[in-house]
Amino acid sequence: MGDQPEETKIPHDRTSVELFAGGGGLAMGVHRAGFRPLLFNEFNNRACETLIASGGRVLGDSGLVLTRDTAPVPPGPGEPAPLYPGDVRELDLRKFEDKVDVLAGGPPCQPFSAGGVAKGDEDKRNMFPAVFNAVREMRPKAVICENVRGLLRPSFADYFEYIKNELRLPFMERDPRRTWQEHNRSLMEALGEPDPTSHGLDVDGGLAAGDRDPDRYRVIAFPVNAADYGVPQVRNRVVIVAFRADLGVDVVRDFAHEVRAHPFSQGALYRSMRDGSYWDRHHDVPPHVRERVMARLPRDVKDDGRRPWLTFRDAIKGSRADGERLRPLPEVDLARLGEKYDFGEGLFPGHIGWPGARVYKGHTPNELDRPAKTVKAGVHGVPGGESVMELDERVQDPSAPGGWRYLHRYMTVRETARVMTFPDQWVGCGPRGEQMRQLGNAVPVILGEFFARAVSHALDAAGQ
């Protein structure tokens, strides 16, 4: 991987703990933003293998070490971070108290996902309570949680408010004999009236602007589309961020404004196609593909001053939002898909062809000149065709529109990792389906980095 870019070198010893680490997307983003990892936790064995295999190449210069100790000790600078491969609820994190700048994690999303059974708080996989317990034991300066947009469904609205209220007052621990609704009423009474300085943002939840209670957190929640932050994928999620109240972070001025001023847009992509700068970057695109894309563009696009969304083609060819240039991925020979041949030849792990992709009504492929569809935790069976891609190559077909049919195939694991902005040094472990599950459940690295960097800036502004 070589030396880190200058902007990602750690300016001082900021630290992080990663729960529900999965394949490492959020952990990599937090590390790239300048945080030294103190602890990783992940329950899935294959994901733990992935974290170990990727190790120091992408998760910290000192790597990580497997531990079965349920009361791990924070490592010092230059020491490997412990990885606990088990249930987070078994961990005793009190030795990390006041040593953690950021607690990060994406609690399992199945309870709130449209693809799951959507039981919400009744689902035993709901791990938000484990996050609240970790906050109580570690007292981190900040918390970053990512979850699916389904958390914003009207049917979950009351429970979503409860999640934020409990994060605001994590030390008002719930009596197990009480329902969450009863506990939420107590939290709301303690919080009092909403802060009038929040300017309509989903922030603060009743904490007065001067409240410096170290047992309280100032909370803000953002619905985000990862494409707006430089990820070559339309991925709608919710990010919840909290700052400990005694630190004096101005959540609106020093954090919310930076995040809401997202640097990329769809309109800017359209403008780059109209002015030709996008095609200058992809000069080898066949004329018939370019003509088809241009015919679909809206006539009028306003200049919003943002940078263009990145596309699936950008990801494959190696363009990244952070300015780093990756090597273009080798072409995949359609005639060899049945061999499950390694087209990366060991240089691009997981760039292996896979046969059997189909396209039909309701199961349409990714287009190269748009951001990819949301990567989901499945290999073949995901709805909507999210793991299938349309190619530049076409064949004559009288039954197809215009008399031509575009060819398609399954995305390789490496192409999927590129769409998730994982570095090429990331090594997924387990069979193909398991690697795709890890990627589908992950946070895109660049999205995680953006939020972690914004948290770091807010802490800097508060002198923390």
C-alpha positions as CSV (number, residue, x, y, z in Angstrom):
1,M,0.0,0.0,0.0
2,G,3.0,2.3,0.4
3,D,3.2,5.4,2.5
4,Q,-0.1,6.9,3.6
5,P,-1.0,10.1,1.8
6,E,0.0,13.2,3.8
7,E,-3.5,14.1,4.7
8,T,-4.2,10.7,6.3
9,K,-1.1,10.6,8.6
10,I,-2.1,10.8,12.2
11,P,-1.4,14.4,13.5
12,H,-1.7,13.3,17.1
13,D,-2.8,10.3,19.0
14,R,-6.5,10.2,18.4
15,T,-7.9,6.8,19.2
16,S,-10.9,4.6,18.2
17,V,-12.8,1.5,19.1
18,E,-14.7,-0.4,16.4
19,L,-17.7,-2.6,17.3
20,F,-19.5,-4.8,14.8
21,A,-16.4,-4.4,12.5
22,G,-17.6,-6.8,9.8
23,G,-15.3,-6.6,6.8
24,G,-13.7,-3.4,8.1
25,G,-15.2,-0.6,6.0
26,L,-16.0,1.8,8.8
27,A,-12.8,0.9,10.7
28,M,-10.7,1.6,7.6
29,G,-12.4,5.0,7.1
30,V,-11.9,6.0,10.8
31,H,-8.2,5.0,10.6
32,R,-7.7,6.9,7.3
33,A,-9.2,10.0,9.1
34,G,-6.3,9.8,11.6
35,F,-7.5,7.6,14.5
36,R,-5.3,4.8,16.0
37,P,-7.4,1.7,16.7
38,L,-7.5,0.3,20.2
39,L,-9.9,-2.5,19.8
40,F,-12.0,-4.4,17.2
41,N,-15.0,-6.6,17.8
42,E,-16.8,-8.8,15.4
43,F,-18.9,-11.9,15.9
44,N,-18.8,-13.5,12.5
45,N,-15.8,-15.9,12.1
46,R,-15.3,-15.3,8.4
47,A,-15.3,-11.5,8.9
48,C,-12.7,-12.0,11.7
49,E,-10.6,-13.9,9.2
50,T,-10.9,-11.0,6.7
51,L,-9.9,-8.4,9.4
52,I,-6.8,-10.5,10.2
53,A,-5.9,-11.1,6.6
54,S,-6.2,-7.4,5.8
55,G,-4.6,-6.4,9.1
56,G,-1.8,-3.8,9.1
57,R,-2.2,-3.2,5.3
58,V,-5.5,-1.3,5.8
59,L,-6.5,-1.3,9.5
60,G,-3.4,0.3,11.1
61,D,0.3,0.1,10.8
62,S,0.6,-2.2,13.8
63,G,-2.1,-4.7,12.6
64,L,-4.3,-6.5,15.0
65,V,-4.1,-9.6,17.2
66,L,-6.8,-12.1,18.1
67,T,-7.8,-12.2,21.7
68,R,-10.2,-14.2,23.8
69,D,-9.8,-11.9,26.8
70,T,-13.2,-10.4,27.6
71,A,-11.5,-7.6,29.5
72,P,-8.9,-6.4,26.9
73,V,-6.4,-3.7,27.6
74,P,-5.9,-0.7,25.3
75,P,-2.6,-1.1,23.3
76,G,0.0,1.6,23.3
77,P,1.3,3.3,20.2
78,G,3.0,0.8,17.9
79,E,1.3,-2.2,19.5
80,P,-1.3,-4.3,17.6
81,A,-5.0,-3.7,18.4
82,P,-6.8,-6.7,20.0
83,L,-9.6,-8.3,18.0
84,Y,-12.3,-9.9,20.1
85,P,-14.1,-12.5,18.0
86,G,-17.3,-12.9,19.9
87,D,-20.5,-11.4,21.3
88,V,-20.0,-7.7,22.1
89,R,-22.2,-8.2,25.2
90,E,-19.5,-10.3,26.8
91,L,-16.9,-7.5,26.7
92,D,-15.9,-5.6,29.8
93,L,-14.7,-2.2,28.3
94,R,-14.0,-0.3,31.6
95,K,-10.3,-0.3,31.0
96,F,-10.9,1.9,28.0
97,E,-12.7,4.6,30.1
98,D,-11.6,8.1,29.0
99,K,-9.1,6.6,26.5
100,V,-11.3,6.6,23.4
101,D,-11.9,9.5,21.1
102,V,-14.4,7.7,18.8
103,L,-16.5,4.7,19.3
104,A,-17.6,3.6,15.9
105,G,-19.9,0.8,14.6
106,G,-22.8,-0.2,12.5
107,P,-25.1,-2.3,14.7
108,P,-26.7,-5.2,12.8
109,C,-29.2,-3.6,10.4
110,Q,-31.5,-6.6,9.8
111,P,-34.1,-5.5,12.5
112,F,-34.7,-2.3,10.4
113,S,-33.9,-3.4,6.9
114,A,-36.4,-3.6,4.1
115,G,-34.7,-6.9,3.1
116,G,-35.2,-8.4,6.5
117,V,-38.2,-9.2,8.6
118,A,-38.2,-5.6,10.1
119,K,-39.1,-6.5,13.7
120,G,-37.2,-3.4,14.9
121,D,-36.6,-3.3,18.6
122,E,-38.2,-6.8,19.1
123,D,-35.6,-8.5,17.0
124,K,-32.9,-10.2,19.1
125,R,-30.3,-9.0,16.6
126,N,-30.9,-5.3,17.6
127,M,-27.5,-4.3,19.0
128,F,-28.2,-0.7,19.9
129,P,-28.4,-1.6,23.6
130,A,-24.8,-3.0,23.4
131,V,-23.7,0.4,22.0
132,F,-25.3,2.2,24.9
133,N,-23.5,-0.1,27.3
134,A,-20.2,0.5,25.6
135,V,-20.7,4.2,25.9
136,R,-21.4,3.9,29.6
137,E,-18.2,1.9,30.2
138,M,-15.8,3.8,27.9
139,R,-17.2,7.4,28.0
140,P,-15.9,8.1,24.4
141,K,-15.6,11.7,23.3
142,A,-17.7,10.9,20.2
143,V,-19.8,8.1,18.8
144,I,-20.5,7.2,15.1
145,C,-23.2,4.7,14.2
146,E,-24.3,3.8,10.7
147,N,-27.5,2.0,9.8
148,V,-30.0,1.4,7.0
149,R,-32.4,4.1,5.9
150,G,-35.3,1.8,7.0
151,L,-34.7,3.1,10.5
152,L,-36.5,6.2,9.3
153,R,-39.7,4.4,8.3
154,P,-42.8,5.8,10.0
155,S,-43.4,2.4,11.7
156,F,-40.0,2.8,13.5
157,A,-40.3,6.6,14.2
158,D,-41.0,6.2,17.9
159,Y,-38.2,3.7,18.4
160,F,-35.7,5.8,16.4
161,E,-36.4,8.7,18.8
162,Y,-35.9,6.3,21.7
163,I,-32.5,5.3,20.3
164,K,-31.4,8.9,20.1
165,N,-32.8,9.7,23.5
166,E,-31.0,6.8,25.1
167,L,-27.7,7.9,23.4
168,R,-28.3,11.4,24.8
169,L,-28.7,10.0,28.3
170,P,-26.8,6.7,28.3
171,F,-26.3,6.7,32.0
172,M,-30.1,6.6,32.7
173,E,-30.0,2.8,32.3
174,R,-33.2,1.0,31.5
175,D,-34.7,-1.3,34.1
176,P,-35.1,-4.7,32.3
177,R,-38.6,-4.9,33.8
178,R,-39.7,-1.8,32.0
179,T,-40.7,-1.5,28.3
180,W,-38.7,0.8,26.1
181,Q,-41.8,3.0,25.8
182,E,-41.8,3.5,29.6
183,H,-38.1,4.2,29.6
184,N,-38.4,6.6,26.8
185,R,-41.0,8.7,28.7
186,S,-38.5,9.0,31.6
187,L,-35.7,10.0,29.2
188,M,-38.0,12.7,27.6
189,E,-38.9,14.1,31.0
190,A,-35.2,14.3,31.9
191,L,-34.3,16.0,28.6
192,G,-37.0,18.6,28.9
193,E,-37.8,21.1,26.1
194,P,-35.9,20.9,22.8
195,D,-33.0,23.3,22.4
196,P,-34.2,26.4,20.4
197,T,-30.7,26.9,18.9
198,S,-30.8,23.6,16.9
199,H,-32.3,25.5,13.9
200,G,-34.5,22.6,12.9
201,L,-31.7,20.1,12.8
202,D,-32.2,16.7,14.4
203,V,-29.8,17.6,17.1
204,D,-29.2,18.1,20.8
205,G,-32.6,16.7,22.0
206,G,-33.3,19.1,24.8
207,L,-29.7,19.7,26.0
208,A,-29.3,23.5,26.5
209,A,-26.5,25.1,24.6
210,G,-24.4,25.5,27.7
211,D,-25.0,22.0,29.1
212,R,-21.7,20.5,30.1
213,D,-22.9,17.4,31.9
214,P,-20.3,14.6,31.2
215,D,-23.1,12.0,31.5
216,R,-24.9,13.5,28.5
217,Y,-24.3,13.5,24.8
218,R,-25.3,15.9,22.1
219,V,-26.8,13.8,19.2
220,I,-27.4,14.5,15.6
221,A,-28.7,12.1,12.9
222,F,-28.2,12.4,9.1
223,P,-30.0,10.6,6.3
224,V,-27.2,10.3,3.7
225,N,-26.6,9.1,0.2
226,A,-23.0,7.8,0.0
227,A,-22.7,9.0,-3.6
228,D,-22.9,12.6,-2.3
229,Y,-19.6,11.9,-0.4
230,G,-17.6,10.4,-3.2
231,V,-18.7,6.8,-3.2
232,P,-19.4,5.4,-6.7
233,Q,-22.7,3.9,-5.4
234,V,-26.2,5.1,-4.6
235,R,-26.4,4.0,-1.0
236,N,-29.0,5.6,1.3
237,R,-28.2,5.2,5.0
238,V,-28.6,6.9,8.4
239,V,-25.6,8.1,10.3
240,I,-26.0,9.0,14.0
241,V,-23.2,11.0,15.6
242,A,-22.9,12.0,19.3
243,F,-20.5,14.2,21.2
244,R,-20.0,14.1,25.0
245,A,-21.6,17.3,26.3
246,D,-18.8,18.4,28.6
247,L,-16.4,18.8,25.7
248,G,-18.3,21.9,24.5
249,V,-18.5,20.9,20.8
250,D,-20.8,23.2,18.8
251,V,-22.6,20.5,16.9
252,V,-24.3,22.8,14.4
253,R,-21.4,25.1,13.6
254,D,-18.4,22.8,13.8
255,F,-20.0,19.5,12.6
256,A,-23.4,19.6,11.0
257,H,-22.5,22.4,8.5
258,E,-19.4,20.4,7.2
259,V,-21.4,17.2,6.7
260,R,-24.5,18.9,5.1
261,A,-22.2,20.6,2.6
262,H,-21.6,17.3,0.8
263,P,-19.0,17.8,-1.9
264,F,-20.5,15.6,-4.8
265,S,-23.8,15.7,-6.7
266,Q,-25.7,14.1,-9.6
267,G,-26.1,17.4,-11.3
268,A,-22.3,17.9,-11.4
269,L,-22.0,14.4,-13.0
270,Y,-24.5,15.4,-15.7
271,R,-22.6,18.7,-16.4
272,S,-19.3,16.8,-16.7
273,M,-20.9,14.6,-19.3
274,R,-22.2,17.6,-21.2
275,D,-18.9,19.5,-21.1
276,G,-17.0,16.4,-22.1
277,S,-14.7,16.2,-19.1
278,Y,-16.2,12.8,-18.0
279,W,-15.6,11.4,-21.5
280,D,-12.1,12.8,-21.6
281,R,-11.4,10.6,-18.6
282,H,-13.0,7.6,-20.4
283,H,-11.9,8.1,-23.9
284,D,-12.2,4.4,-24.8
285,V,-16.0,4.3,-24.3
286,P,-17.7,3.1,-27.6
287,P,-19.6,5.9,-29.4
288,H,-22.9,3.9,-29.2
289,V,-22.6,3.8,-25.3
290,R,-21.8,7.5,-25.1
291,E,-24.7,8.4,-27.4
292,R,-27.1,6.4,-25.3
293,V,-26.0,8.0,-22.1
294,M,-26.1,11.5,-23.5
295,A,-29.6,11.0,-24.9
296,R,-30.9,10.3,-21.3
297,L,-29.4,13.5,-19.7
298,P,-31.8,16.2,-18.5
299,R,-31.8,19.3,-20.7
300,D,-31.1,21.8,-18.0
301,V,-28.7,21.2,-15.1
302,K,-27.9,24.0,-12.6
303,D,-24.3,24.5,-11.5
304,D,-24.3,23.8,-7.7
305,G,-20.5,24.2,-7.3
306,R,-20.1,20.5,-6.3
307,R,-17.9,17.8,-7.8
308,P,-19.4,15.1,-10.1
309,W,-20.7,11.8,-8.6
310,L,-18.3,9.0,-9.3
311,T,-19.6,6.2,-11.5
312,F,-19.2,2.5,-11.7
313,R,-16.9,3.0,-14.6
314,D,-14.8,5.3,-12.5
315,A,-14.5,2.6,-9.8
316,I,-13.4,-0.1,-12.3
317,K,-10.9,2.2,-14.0
318,G,-9.4,3.4,-10.7
319,S,-10.7,7.0,-10.2
320,R,-11.3,7.8,-6.5
321,A,-12.8,10.8,-4.7
322,D,-9.7,11.3,-2.6
323,G,-7.5,11.8,-5.7
324,E,-5.7,8.5,-5.4
325,R,-5.4,6.6,-8.7
326,L,-5.8,2.9,-8.6
327,R,-4.8,0.6,-11.4
328,P,-7.6,-0.2,-13.8
329,L,-9.1,-3.7,-13.2
330,P,-8.3,-6.2,-15.9
331,E,-11.0,-7.1,-18.4
332,V,-13.1,-10.2,-17.7
333,D,-13.4,-12.7,-20.5
334,L,-17.0,-13.8,-20.8
335,A,-15.9,-17.0,-22.4
336,R,-14.1,-18.1,-19.2
337,L,-16.8,-17.3,-16.6
338,G,-17.6,-21.0,-16.1
339,E,-14.0,-21.6,-15.2
340,K,-14.2,-19.2,-12.3
341,Y,-10.9,-17.9,-13.5
342,D,-8.8,-15.4,-11.5
343,F,-8.6,-12.4,-13.9
344,G,-6.7,-10.4,-11.3
345,E,-3.9,-13.0,-11.4
346,G,-3.3,-12.5,-7.7
347,L,-2.7,-8.8,-8.0
348,F,-6.4,-7.9,-7.5
349,P,-7.8,-10.3,-4.9
350,G,-11.3,-11.5,-5.7
351,H,-11.4,-10.5,-9.3
352,I,-12.8,-13.8,-10.3
353,G,-15.5,-14.3,-13.0
354,W,-18.8,-16.0,-12.1
355,P,-21.4,-17.6,-14.5
356,G,-25.1,-17.5,-14.6
357,A,-26.1,-13.8,-14.4
358,R,-29.6,-13.1,-15.6
359,V,-31.5,-9.9,-16.5
360,Y,-35.3,-9.7,-16.5
361,K,-38.1,-7.4,-15.5
362,G,-37.4,-6.0,-12.0
363,H,-33.9,-7.5,-12.1
364,T,-32.0,-4.9,-14.1
365,P,-28.2,-4.6,-14.2
366,N,-25.9,-1.8,-13.0
367,E,-25.0,0.7,-15.7
368,L,-21.4,1.7,-16.0
369,D,-21.9,5.4,-16.4
370,R,-23.9,5.9,-13.2
371,P,-23.1,5.2,-9.6
372,A,-23.7,1.5,-8.9
373,K,-26.9,0.4,-7.1
374,T,-26.7,-0.3,-3.4
375,V,-24.4,-3.3,-2.7
376,K,-26.5,-5.8,-0.7
377,A,-25.5,-8.7,1.4
378,G,-26.1,-11.5,-1.1
379,V,-24.3,-13.0,-4.1
380,H,-27.0,-14.1,-6.6
381,G,-30.4,-13.8,-4.8
382,V,-30.5,-10.1,-4.0
383,P,-33.5,-8.4,-5.6
384,G,-33.2,-5.8,-8.3
385,G,-30.0,-7.0,-10.0
386,E,-27.6,-5.2,-7.7
387,S,-24.8,-7.7,-8.3
388,V,-25.2,-7.7,-12.1
389,M,-23.5,-5.3,-14.4
390,E,-24.2,-4.2,-18.0
391,L,-21.2,-4.1,-20.4
392,D,-20.2,-1.9,-23.3
393,E,-20.4,-4.9,-25.6
394,R,-23.6,-5.6,-27.5
395,V,-25.0,-8.1,-29.9
396,Q,-27.8,-7.8,-32.5
397,D,-31.2,-8.8,-31.2
398,P,-34.4,-8.0,-33.2
399,S,-36.4,-8.3,-30.0
400,A,-34.4,-5.7,-28.1
401,P,-35.0,-1.9,-28.3
402,G,-33.1,-0.5,-31.3
403,G,-32.2,-4.0,-32.4
404,W,-29.3,-4.4,-30.0
405,R,-28.9,-6.2,-26.7
406,Y,-26.2,-5.3,-24.3
407,L,-24.3,-8.1,-22.6
408,H,-24.1,-8.5,-18.9
409,R,-22.4,-10.6,-16.2
410,Y,-22.0,-10.8,-12.4
411,M,-19.8,-8.3,-10.7
412,T,-16.6,-9.8,-9.3
413,V,-15.9,-9.4,-5.6
414,R,-13.1,-7.0,-6.4
415,E,-15.4,-4.8,-8.5
416,T,-17.8,-4.8,-5.6
417,A,-15.1,-3.8,-3.2
418,R,-14.1,-1.0,-5.5
419,V,-17.7,0.3,-5.5
420,M,-17.5,0.2,-1.6
421,T,-14.2,2.2,-1.9
422,F,-12.2,-0.6,-0.2
423,P,-8.5,-0.5,-1.1
424,D,-7.2,-3.2,-3.4
425,Q,-5.1,-4.5,-0.4
426,W,-8.3,-5.6,1.3
427,V,-8.6,-9.4,1.3
428,G,-12.0,-11.0,1.7
429,C,-12.1,-14.4,3.3
430,G,-14.5,-17.2,2.9
431,P,-16.5,-18.3,-0.3
432,R,-17.7,-15.8,-2.7
433,G,-21.1,-15.5,-1.1
434,E,-19.6,-14.7,2.3
435,Q,-17.3,-12.1,0.9
436,M,-20.2,-10.4,-0.9
437,R,-22.2,-10.5,2.4
438,Q,-19.3,-8.8,4.2
439,L,-19.2,-6.1,1.5
440,G,-23.0,-5.6,1.5
441,N,-23.1,-5.1,5.3
442,A,-20.1,-2.7,5.3
443,V,-19.8,1.0,5.4
444,P,-18.1,2.4,2.3
445,V,-14.6,3.4,3.4
446,I,-14.8,6.9,2.0
447,L,-18.1,7.6,3.7
448,G,-16.7,6.5,7.0
449,E,-13.6,8.6,6.5
450,F,-15.6,11.7,5.7
451,F,-17.7,11.4,8.9
452,A,-14.7,10.5,11.1
453,R,-12.7,13.4,9.7
454,A,-15.6,15.8,10.4
455,V,-15.8,14.5,14.0
456,S,-12.0,15.1,14.3
457,H,-12.4,18.7,13.0
458,A,-15.2,19.3,15.5
459,L,-13.1,18.0,18.4
460,D,-10.2,20.2,17.2
461,A,-12.5,23.3,17.1
462,A,-13.5,22.5,20.7
463,G,-9.9,22.2,21.8
464,Q,-10.2,18.5,22.3
